Amino acid sequence: MSERLKGKRAIVTGAGRGIGRKIALMYASEGCEVLACDIDGAALRKLADHDPMIAVQKADLTTEDGAATLAVSAAGRFAGVVDILVNAAAIVRFAPIKEMTYGDWKTTTSGEIDSVFLVTRAMWPLLERSGRASIINFSSANAHVALKGLPAIAHTAGKGAVMAMTRQMAMEGGPSGIRANSIAPGFTVTEETEQHLDTPLMVNVREKLMVDRLGTSEDIGYLAIYLGSDESGYVTGADICIDGGATAW
């Protein structure tokens, strides 16, 4: 790697698996100091064993106490300054609207909206001290278009909210040198999504693609590196689709 993030200090949430884990590893390989967070302590231990340069902090980021715990850990490790915040943590439940329970709705909106708000609010003073900080949130292709066969009523609400929140973060953060952007992935192969690879849903996924392959967590990681680096210093308030062209038509 080229050390495009050398000297930067990053928080990556949802780093126990999937896209968050890949971003934590790719950031570390680019020279970034990384504090990885997840609610799954065992997954974090595996991440730390894989790359001892990555520090870890277990926390439930759907709670104020959990977000505060992460902020205290970051302040101590990074001398009160955070340059990059990657809000990759999420919890989601899928069901058609007529079958979606209120409990699953609340679990999803808490896991996808509250966690972003709570962590970003807790980290804001540390980001302000950077003077050139970058917040990277995750919306979704499903915040732009519906996908036939995917019962995502709560997920679309959550990711649509994140997209709107990101624009407001960019507006409020601009005077302090804080940029905020969101990544909108299409179907991406991870430990969580592999279970769908042999289901009828994939027919609908594949027929929307302009490229002849599915997305990978590494694809998302490269975009996250760009958005975290100074190369993207003029990019803020953007929602960037990375979906093989699925939302383009």
C-alpha positions as CSV (number, residue, x, y, z in Angstrom):
1,M,0.0,0.0,0.0
2,S,1.0,3.7,-0.4
3,E,0.4,5.0,3.1
4,R,-2.2,7.5,1.9
5,L,-3.5,7.8,5.5
6,K,-0.1,8.0,7.2
7,G,-0.3,10.1,10.4
8,K,-4.1,10.0,10.6
9,R,-6.1,8.7,13.5
10,A,-9.3,6.9,12.7
11,I,-12.3,5.4,14.5
12,V,-14.0,2.5,12.7
13,T,-17.2,1.2,14.1
14,G,-18.8,-2.1,13.1
15,A,-15.3,-3.4,12.7
16,G,-15.9,-6.9,13.9
17,R,-16.9,-8.1,10.5
18,G,-17.9,-7.3,6.9
19,I,-17.2,-3.8,5.5
20,G,-16.2,-2.3,8.8
21,R,-13.6,-5.0,9.4
22,K,-12.2,-4.6,5.9
23,I,-11.9,-0.8,6.2
24,A,-10.1,-1.1,9.5
25,L,-7.5,-3.5,8.0
26,M,-7.1,-1.4,4.8
27,Y,-6.7,1.8,6.8
28,A,-4.0,0.2,9.0
29,S,-2.2,-0.9,5.8
30,E,-2.3,2.7,4.6
31,G,-0.4,3.9,7.7
32,C,-3.4,5.0,9.7
33,E,-3.7,4.6,13.5
34,V,-7.0,2.7,14.0
35,L,-9.3,2.2,16.9
36,A,-11.8,-0.4,16.0
37,C,-15.1,-0.8,17.8
38,D,-17.9,-3.4,17.8
39,I,-20.4,-4.9,20.1
40,D,-18.9,-8.3,19.5
41,G,-15.8,-8.7,21.7
42,A,-14.8,-12.1,20.2
43,A,-14.8,-10.6,16.7
44,L,-12.6,-7.7,17.8
45,R,-10.1,-10.1,19.4
46,K,-9.8,-11.9,16.1
47,L,-9.2,-8.6,14.3
48,A,-6.5,-7.6,16.8
49,D,-4.9,-11.0,16.4
50,H,-4.9,-10.5,12.7
51,D,-3.3,-7.0,12.9
52,P,-1.8,-6.1,16.3
53,M,-1.4,-2.5,15.1
54,I,-5.2,-2.1,15.4
55,A,-6.5,-1.2,18.8
56,V,-10.0,-2.3,19.8
57,Q,-12.8,-1.2,22.0
58,K,-16.0,-3.1,22.7
59,A,-19.1,-1.0,23.1
60,D,-22.8,-0.9,22.4
61,L,-23.1,2.2,20.2
62,T,-26.9,2.3,20.3
63,T,-26.5,3.7,23.8
64,E,-25.2,7.0,25.1
65,D,-22.9,5.1,27.5
66,G,-21.4,3.0,24.8
67,A,-20.7,6.0,22.6
68,A,-19.2,7.9,25.5
69,T,-17.0,4.9,26.3
70,L,-15.6,4.9,22.7
71,A,-15.0,8.6,22.8
72,V,-13.1,8.3,26.1
73,S,-11.0,5.5,24.7
74,A,-10.3,7.5,21.5
75,A,-9.3,10.6,23.4
76,G,-6.9,8.7,25.5
77,R,-5.3,6.8,22.6
78,F,-5.2,9.7,20.2
79,A,-4.4,12.6,22.6
80,G,-7.8,14.1,22.1
81,V,-7.8,14.3,18.3
82,V,-9.6,12.1,15.7
83,D,-9.1,12.7,12.0
84,I,-11.5,10.1,10.6
85,L,-14.7,8.7,11.9
86,V,-16.1,5.7,9.9
87,N,-19.6,4.9,11.1
88,A,-20.0,1.4,9.7
89,A,-21.8,-0.1,12.6
90,A,-25.4,-1.2,11.9
91,I,-28.1,-3.6,13.0
92,V,-30.9,-4.4,10.6
93,R,-34.0,-6.6,10.5
94,F,-35.8,-7.4,7.2
95,A,-39.5,-8.1,6.8
96,P,-42.4,-6.8,4.7
97,I,-44.3,-3.9,6.2
98,K,-47.3,-6.0,7.1
99,E,-45.1,-8.4,9.0
100,M,-42.6,-6.0,10.5
101,T,-42.9,-5.9,14.3
102,Y,-42.5,-2.6,16.0
103,G,-39.6,-4.2,18.0
104,D,-37.7,-5.0,14.8
105,W,-38.5,-1.6,13.4
106,K,-37.0,0.0,16.5
107,T,-34.0,-2.3,16.5
108,T,-33.2,-1.3,12.9
109,T,-33.7,2.4,13.3
110,S,-31.7,2.4,16.5
111,G,-28.9,0.3,14.9
112,E,-28.8,2.4,11.8
113,I,-29.7,5.9,12.9
114,D,-29.2,6.3,16.6
115,S,-25.7,4.7,16.5
116,V,-24.6,7.3,13.9
117,F,-26.0,10.2,15.8
118,L,-24.6,9.1,19.2
119,V,-21.1,8.3,18.1
120,T,-20.8,11.4,15.9
121,R,-22.0,13.6,18.7
122,A,-19.6,12.0,21.2
123,M,-16.7,12.3,18.7
124,W,-17.4,15.9,17.6
125,P,-15.0,17.7,19.9
126,L,-12.2,15.3,18.9
127,L,-13.0,15.9,15.2
128,E,-13.0,19.6,15.7
129,R,-9.5,19.5,17.1
130,S,-8.2,17.9,13.9
131,G,-9.0,20.9,11.7
132,R,-9.3,18.6,8.7
133,A,-11.5,15.7,9.9
134,S,-13.6,13.4,7.7
135,I,-16.8,11.6,8.7
136,I,-17.7,8.7,6.6
137,N,-21.3,7.3,7.0
138,F,-23.1,4.6,5.2
139,S,-26.3,5.1,3.4
140,S,-27.3,2.4,0.8
141,A,-28.4,1.9,-2.7
142,N,-31.7,1.0,-1.0
143,A,-32.0,4.7,0.1
144,H,-32.2,5.6,-3.6
145,V,-34.2,2.8,-5.2
146,A,-36.3,-0.1,-4.1
147,L,-35.1,-3.6,-4.9
148,K,-37.8,-6.1,-5.9
149,G,-37.8,-9.1,-3.5
150,L,-36.0,-7.3,-0.6
151,P,-38.4,-6.5,2.3
152,A,-36.4,-3.5,3.5
153,I,-39.0,-1.1,4.9
154,A,-37.0,-0.3,8.1
155,H,-33.6,-0.5,6.4
156,T,-34.6,2.0,3.7
157,A,-35.9,4.4,6.4
158,G,-32.7,4.1,8.4
159,K,-30.3,4.6,5.4
160,G,-32.4,7.4,4.0
161,A,-32.1,9.1,7.4
162,V,-28.3,8.6,7.4
163,M,-28.0,10.2,4.0
164,A,-29.9,13.3,5.2
165,M,-28.0,13.4,8.4
166,T,-24.7,13.4,6.6
167,R,-25.6,16.5,4.6
168,Q,-26.4,18.3,7.9
169,M,-23.1,17.1,9.5
170,A,-21.3,18.6,6.5
171,M,-23.0,21.9,6.9
172,E,-22.4,22.1,10.6
173,G,-18.9,20.8,10.4
174,G,-17.7,23.0,7.6
175,P,-16.6,26.0,9.8
176,S,-14.5,23.6,11.9
177,G,-12.9,21.8,9.0
178,I,-15.0,18.7,9.4
179,R,-16.1,17.1,6.1
180,A,-19.0,14.5,6.0
181,N,-19.9,12.2,3.2
182,S,-21.8,8.9,2.9
183,I,-21.1,5.8,0.9
184,A,-24.1,4.1,-0.7
185,P,-23.2,0.4,-1.4
186,G,-25.2,-1.9,-3.6
187,F,-25.2,-5.6,-2.8
188,T,-21.8,-6.4,-1.4
189,V,-20.5,-9.8,-0.5
190,T,-19.8,-10.1,3.2
191,E,-20.2,-12.7,5.9
192,E,-23.7,-11.4,6.4
193,T,-24.8,-11.4,2.8
194,E,-23.3,-14.7,1.6
195,Q,-26.5,-16.4,2.8
196,H,-28.4,-14.7,0.0
197,L,-26.1,-15.7,-2.9
198,D,-28.1,-18.8,-3.9
199,T,-31.6,-17.2,-3.4
200,P,-34.0,-15.8,-5.9
201,L,-33.2,-12.3,-4.7
202,M,-29.9,-12.5,-6.6
203,V,-31.7,-12.6,-9.9
204,N,-33.0,-9.2,-9.2
205,V,-29.6,-8.0,-7.9
206,R,-27.7,-9.2,-10.9
207,E,-30.1,-7.9,-13.6
208,K,-29.5,-4.4,-12.3
209,L,-25.7,-4.5,-12.6
210,M,-23.8,-2.8,-15.4
211,V,-20.6,-4.8,-14.5
212,D,-20.4,-8.6,-14.5
213,R,-19.6,-9.2,-10.8
214,L,-20.9,-8.5,-7.3
215,G,-19.3,-5.9,-5.1
216,T,-16.7,-6.7,-2.4
217,S,-15.9,-5.1,0.9
218,E,-12.5,-4.2,-0.6
219,D,-14.3,-2.1,-3.3
220,I,-16.0,-0.2,-0.5
221,G,-12.7,0.1,1.4
222,Y,-10.9,1.9,-1.5
223,L,-13.6,4.5,-1.5
224,A,-13.3,4.9,2.3
225,I,-9.6,5.4,1.9
226,Y,-10.2,8.2,-0.6
227,L,-12.8,9.9,1.6
228,G,-10.6,9.7,4.6
229,S,-7.5,11.1,2.9
230,D,-6.7,14.7,2.1
231,E,-7.2,13.8,-1.6
232,S,-10.9,14.3,-1.0
233,G,-10.5,17.7,0.7
234,Y,-13.0,19.4,-1.6
235,V,-15.6,16.6,-1.2
236,T,-18.3,17.1,1.5
237,G,-22.0,16.6,1.8
238,A,-21.9,14.0,-0.9
239,D,-23.5,10.6,-1.1
240,I,-21.5,8.3,-3.4
241,C,-23.0,5.2,-4.9
242,I,-20.8,2.2,-5.3
243,D,-23.1,-0.4,-6.7
244,G,-22.0,-1.6,-10.2
245,G,-24.3,0.9,-11.8
246,A,-27.5,-0.5,-10.2
247,T,-28.9,2.9,-9.2
248,A,-28.1,4.5,-12.5
249,W,-31.1,3.1,-14.4
